[in-house]
Amino acid sequence: MKKKIVIAGGTGFVGKYLVKRFNDLGYEVNIISRQAGHTNWDKPSAIVAALENSEMLINLAGRSVDCRYNEKNKKEIYDSRIKTTKILGEAVLQCKNPPELWVNSSTATIYRHAEDRPMTESTGDIGTGFSVNIATSWENAFFGFKLQDTRQVALRMAIVLGKEGGVIKPLKNLVRFGLGGRQGKGSQMFSWIHIEDLFNITTYLQQHKELAGTFNTSAPNPVNNKTLMQLLRKNMKVRVGLPSATWLLKMGAVIINTETELILKSRWVIPERLLQSGFKFKYQTMDDALKSIL
């Protein structure tokens, strides 16, 4: 029988990358999605069948937070994370041979705005506000399932960097059009993870059966916003980048239908548990990551 894994929400930027990498390893990858041709969220029996005898379930499902936080969007963001996690948990409980490992997305945004010290799993302070409430509700829904035969891991993911999507494209456009200076004060920290390391972390956790619980999924060397933009300009060979004041960013966020939190919140996250367990990052510095992406 062919090795099998299931990826829920496997049609986005990160999902497509993971599907390809697991296919390359010889896995049959079953995707749960509302898109045609995949296992549908509205068919519980099909989800159970997909999970039966699979090695691992990876849940990436969740509506993009790149939007205005009005009531409609807030509900969609909440439901797309918490309801889907509960659907998956119920399906795992119904399996005769459930997946050995369930890796569920979470977010580094669960921590407070931090410019004074880094946030680790053991010493980090949980923040407040809408995004944090979503993150804590998400983790509570996930760990609310007590599964005898399935190990559970929540990945508190930082911003994922890769060639095919994510935050790099809009940042490159800012630099290209001469707006690649600091954003706001520029002192806010930017925690990130290269998409290849994200995949490697997933397979590492699969192999290390002693590891469970929450893991900060971020490179060990975050940078501040000013340094991020400097490195982007350097790698793109653009000399000048005009800064963007906070008031201008707030006005622009309304125009382009997003929130300034995505730019101005200081996410200073260190992957303490991964480092202590012996995981080796391929891309440890922002400069190395950008060289592989740009």
N, C-alpha and C positions, 0 to 999 in steps of 0.2 A: 504494500500500500504506500502511495506517495505521501511524503511529509506534508502536513497541512497547517496553515495558520489562518487566522481571520483578522481582517483589519476593518474596523468600523469607522466610517468617515474617510475612506481610503481614496477619495477622488480629488483631494486638494493638493496643494504644493508639497507638503510633507508626505502625505499618503501615497502619492504617485511615486515619489522617490523610494519609499520603503517597499512598495509593491515590486518595483523593478529589482531592487537589491535582493529581496527574498526569492523572487523568481530565479534570479541568477544563481542562488544557492540551491536551486532544485525544489523549492517549495511550491505546492499548490496554494495560491492565495485567494481566499474567498473574501469579497468586499461587501460590506453592508452599507447601503446607500439608498437614497431616494431616486437616484438616476437609473434609467432603464438598463437592463442587462445585469443587474446586481441583486443580491439578496435584499429584500425590501424591509424597512423598519416596521411596516404594518402587518407583517406576516410572522408572528412569534414562532410558529412551528418550523418555518424555514430557517429562522435564526438558530433554533435549537439544533436542527439538522446540520447546519454549517459548523457549529461549535463542536459537535460530537466527534470525538477522536482527534481533535486538533491539538497541536502542541502549545499554541499561544494565541491569546486574544489581545489585540492592540486597539484601544479605543481613542480615536482622534476626533470624534464627532463634536461639532460645535460651530455655531454661526460666528462669522467674523465680528470682532469687536471694533472694527474700523467703520464706525457709524456714529450718529448722534445718539445720546442716551435718552431718547424719549421713551414713553411707556410701552409703545408697541415693540420697539427694538429691544428694550430691556427684557420683556417677556420672551421674545424669540431667543435671545442670548441665554436666558435661564433654562427654558424648556429644551433647547438643543443640546444642553450639557447634562442637566440633571435627569430629565425624562429618559434620554437615550441610555444613560448609565444604569438607570433602574430597569429598563427593558433588558439590557445585557445581563445584569445580575440575576434577574428572574429566569432568563434562558439558561444561564450556567447552572443554576439550581436544578433545572429539569434534565440536565444531561446525565446519561448513564456513565459516559467516559468524558468528563469535562476537560477543558484545557488545563495543563499543568500550571500555566502562568497567565495572569491577566495584568497587562500594563495599561493603565488609564492615564490620559492626559490630565494634568493640572497646570498651574501657572505660577511663575515667579512673582507675579503681581500680588500674590497672597500676602507678601511682606509689606511693611510700611515704606513710605518715601524715606530713603536712607542716604544721607551724605556724611554721616558721622562715623559709621562703622559698617562692615559687611554683615549680611544676614546668612547664617548657616542653619541647617536643620535643627541643631541643638540650641542655638542662641538667638535665632531670628525672632523679631517681633511681628506678629500678625497685625496687619493694618486695619483701616476702617474704610467705609464707603462702598459704593455699588460693586465695583470690580472685585474687591476683597470678599464681599458677601457671596458673590457668585462662586469664587474659588473655594471658600470654606464649605458652602452648600454642596459643591461638586465633590469634594473629598469626603464629606460626611455621607453623601449618597453612596459613594464607592465603598468606603470602609464599613458602611452599615451592613453590608453583606458579610456574613461569617461563613466562609467557604472552607470545608474540610479538606478538599482535594485540589484546590486552586490557590496558588500563592498570589498575593496581590501587591502591586507596586504602583505608586502614583508618581508621575514625573512632573515636578514643578519646573516647567520649561521656561527658559529665557527666550529672547528673540532668536528665531531660527534663521541662519544665513545660508543661502544657497544660490546657485545660478538661475534656477528656473522660476523664482518667485519670491514672495515674502517682502521684506522691507527694503531690500537692496535696490530694486528698480526705482522707487520714488526718491531714495537718497541720491542715486546716480543722476537722476534728472535735476535735482536741486544743484548739485555740483556742476553739471554740464551748463546750466543756465546762469552760473555765477552766484548762486545763493547758497554755496556750500560752506558758510561760516557757522559759528556756534548758534545754537537755538536756545533762546532764553538766556539764562546766566551761563550756560555751558558747563556748569559744575555737576549737573545731574549725571549719575552713573548709568552706564549702558551695559547691561549683562546680556550675553549672547551665547549661542552654541552653533557650531558648524553642523550642517545637516548630515555630513558623513560621520561625525562623532555621535550625533543622536542615534543613527543606525547602529553604530558600534556599541553604544551604551545598551541598546535594546538587546543585542545578541549576548553581551557580557552578562546582563541580568538573567537572561535565559540560562546561561551556563552555570552561574553561581547561585545555586539553589538555596543557599543560606541567607540571601538578601531579600528583604521585604520591607514594606512601608513606604515612606516618602523619601524622594531623592531630588535635591536641587540639580537640575539638568542644565548646566551652564559651564562655559569654559572657565578655567581657574584665574584668568586675568582680564576682568572687565576694565573698561576705560570710561573716562567721562565724555560727555557730548562734544566738548571742544576738541579733544584728542581724536575721537571718532571721525569728525569732519576733516581734521587735518590729515589723517591717514587716507581717507577717501580721496581728498584732493591730490595727495602725493601719488597714490597709485593710479589715479586717472590723469596725472600730469596737468592739473589745472592749478595755476598759481594763486588766483584770487577767489575768495569766497566771502560774500557779504553776510554779516550776521543777521539773525531774525529776532527782533525784540518780542518779549512775551505777549504784549498787547496785539502785535501784528499776527502772531501765531493763533491767538484766540479768535481774531477776526477771520483769518484764513480758514480755521477749522470749521466755522459755520458755513463758509462759502463752499468748501469741498465736502461737507457733510460728514465730519469726523469729530474727534475729541482731542484736546491738547494733552490729555493724560498719556497718550501713546508716545509723546515726545518729551514731555516735561517731568513725568514721574521718575524719580531716581531709583532705579532697580540695581541694588548692589548685592549681588548674590554669589556665594562661593559654594562649589560642590564638595562640601566637606566629607560626606559619606562615601561618595565615589572615590575620592582621593585616598581616604583611609582604607578602603577595601582593595586598593591596588590598581584601579582603572587608570590607563594611560591615554591621555588626550593626544590625538594627532595634530589638532590645531589648537595650540595653547595661547597664541597671541592674535590680536586683531590683524596685525600686519600680515601674518601667515595666512589667515583666513581670507583676507581681501585679495591677496595674490592668487589664490586658487579660484576665486569667484569672478573677479573682474576681467 
